[in-house]
Amino acid sequence: MPFVLASAVLAAAPFAQAQAQAQAAPPAASTMQGESPSKLVLDNSQRILSTLESRRAEFTADRGKLQDFIASEFDQMFDREYSARQVLGRHGRGASDADIKVFADALADSLMRRYGSSLLDFNTRLRVRVKSETPLPRGLGVKVSSEMLRQGGEPIPVDYLMRRAGNGWRVFDVMVEGVSFVQTFRQQFDTPLTRKSIREVAADLSAGRMQADAGAGN
């Protein structure tokens, strides 16, 4: 899931931006301050993909620079602390903001360490087509539905769940072929969090005694 998540964010091609602007009809909420969620996803994807291609040799030679780049982009696009609360589920009820941040940082760092280098194998021939943008129930945000188009393969459905954060929009969950990023990791960490505190699980992640497993729950 983390690799597919990163691939989905990186997959938009130059033609997709114009296509989405012509076809998408964002709800009124997305025309408030800043860009619409659909345009934000596509614009960021185009910029990130271009940077990854132009610096591929540099990133291959220096994995530290690759990790720094990924972490920076992840922070800009992903609402890591809100997403962490969703991953924690019942275990996060009543938890302090400090505990949530510690877990969110440890989870993000674990994902980047384990899956970040795989982006060097990213296929730049992938394309993204935005299908729709619809409000989530109870005013929680919007869902941007898209398809990842592959040469010689069936399209992969990718849905971005986004919420307003400050003056912009952030992704807090991604669903690939109906499988939720949040739900996948909620299942993985349910048992450890039953036995240990949030900070203890975060410490295990940071020390490498536990790893975020993209295959958990699948």
N, C-alpha and C positions, 0 to 999 in steps of 0.2 A: 504493500500500500504506500509506504513513503516514497519509493521510487516512482510509482505510477502517479502519485500526487505531484512530485517534482516535475515529472515528464509532462503532465497535463498543464502545469503552469507555464512550462517552457515551449509548448507545442505550437503556439499560434504563429502562422506565417503572415507575411505582409498583406496577402490578399484578404485574409480573414478579417482584419480590422475594418476595411471598407465594406466588406460583405455584411458584417454584423451591424455596422452603423446604418446600412440601407434596409436591413431586414428586421432588426430587433425593435420591439416597441416597449421600452421600459415603463414600469408603472410610475405614477407621479412621485413616489417617494425617492426614486433614484435620480430625479432631476433637481433635487435640492442641492445643497452645497457640494461642490466637487463633481467629478465625473461619475457616470453611471457605473454600476458594478460590472456590466458586460464589457464596457469600453476599458475599464480599469484592468480587468483580467487580460484582455487582448493586447492592450498597449504594453503592459508589463511583460507579457510573454514574448512579444516581438523584441523588446529591448534586451531581455535576459538571454534569449536565444542568440541574438546578434553578438552579445558580449562573450557568450560561451564559445561561439565559433571563432571569433577573432582572437581569443586568448587561449584556445585549446592547447597549443604547444606549451605556453607558459604554465597553465594549470597542470599539464601532464608532468612537467619537470618539477613543479613545486606544489605539492598537494596542500600545503599550508595556505597558500594563496587561494586555492580552490575552496577550502573550507571557510575562509574569511568571506569570500564572495557569496557562497551559499548562505552563510549565517546572516549576512547583511540583507540579502534579498528575502530570506525567510521572515526576518523581523519586519520588513516593510509590508509584506503581503499577508502574513498570518497573524491572527489574534491569539498568540500562544497561551496567554493566561486564561482567557475566556474558554478556549478550547480545552485547556487542562482541567478546568472545572467540570466540563462535560465528560471528560475521560474519567475523572475521579467519581462522578455520579454521587451515590449515597455516601461515599467515604469523604466527600468534600463538603458535606453539609456542616456548617458551623466552623469550618476551617478558616484560619486567618489568611489575610492577603499575602502575608510573608510566606506561609507554608505553601500556598498555591504557587507563588512565584518560584520557590525553590524546586517544586516538582516540575513546573512548566519548563524551567531552564534545563533541568537534568534530562527531561524527556527529549527536548529539542536537540540537546548536545549528543545524546545517545543516537538519535536518528541520523544526525549529520555524520557522526563518526562511522556508523555502520553502512550507510547508503550513499553518502555524498560523492564518493569517488566513482560510483556507477554512472554518474551524469556525464562522465567523459566518453561513455559509450552511447550517449544519447543520439537517436536517429533524427537528424534535422529535416528529413523528408516527411516527417509527420506533419499533419495539418489539423487545425481545429475549426469546427463550424459551430457557431452559436445558434441554438435553436429557439430559445425563449428565455425570458426573465419574468419570474412570477413572485408575488409576495408570499412569505412564509406565514403560517397561522400565528395569531396573537401578536402580530406586529414584530416578530422576532428578527426580521430582516428580509432577504430575498434569496431565491434560488436561481442561479444561472445554469441552464441546461445546455450542454454542448455535446459534441461528438469528436473523438479523436480519430482522424482519418489516416489509415495506413495503406501503403502500397501492397496490393496482393492480399489484403485481409479485411475482415468485416470491421465497420466502425465500432469504436469503444465508447459507450455512453459515459460521460463524466458530468456530474452535477456539483457545482460550487455553492455552498451555503455561506452567505455573507451577512454581516451585521454592520450597522453604522458605528464607527468608533471615532469620536471627536468630529472632525470635519470630513472624514473620508469613510471608506469601506474596507473591512478586513475579512478574510476568509477564516471561518472557524471550523468548518468540516468539508470534506470532499467525499463524494460517493462515486465509486468507479464500478460500473456494471451492477449498481444497486448495493454495493458493499461500502459501509460507512467507515471512514478513517477513525472517527470518535468511537464508534461501537466496537471496532476491532481492538483498540487498545483498552477500552473499558473492560472487555472480557479478559484480556491478558492480565491486567493489574488487579482484578477483583480479589483473587485469592491472596496475593501478597499483601494487599492493603487490609485484608481481614486479620492478618497475623501481625502486621507491623504498622507503625505510624507513617504518615505521609513523608515526613522528613527522613525516616529510616529507609523507605523505598527509594526516595530521591538519592540518598547517599549510596545505595546499592547500584543505582543507575550510573551515577557519577564515577564510581570506582570500577565499573565494568563487571561487577558481580551479577548484574542483571542487564539484559539488553532488550530494547523495544523490538518486538518480533512482528514483522509485517505479515507473517502467516498466521498469527494467533487468531483463533475464532473462525478460520476458513477451512 
